[in-house]
């Protein structure tokens, strides 16, 4: 249980310290989505929905851009979403590594392997 608490504490600290960067990425996604929505004449919520579906690379296909400029924006949104996801994954991996190093006895692991 200590491992889990150490992981969560480290993960939340990582999110806290990267919050300005993560927030700027989310705001960039929202702004690009609203620009694409204006080009495509979508409702604001539809543009918001589409931008986050695109950023998470889910891409349901229920809303899709038809103009070239909107398609270019969708590529930028997807790349921004990949960066966002990469940062979250990096924080999680670092937190798990730290928790593992704090709570796992390497001598016991060597004994099990041999």
Buried (B, 14 or more C-beta within 10 A) or exposed (E): EEEEEBBEEBBEEBBEEBEEEBEEBBEBBBEBBBBBBEBBEBEEEBBBBBBBBBBBEEEEEEBEBEEEEBEEBBEBBBEBBEBBBEBBEEBBEEBBEBBEEEBEEEEEEEEEEE
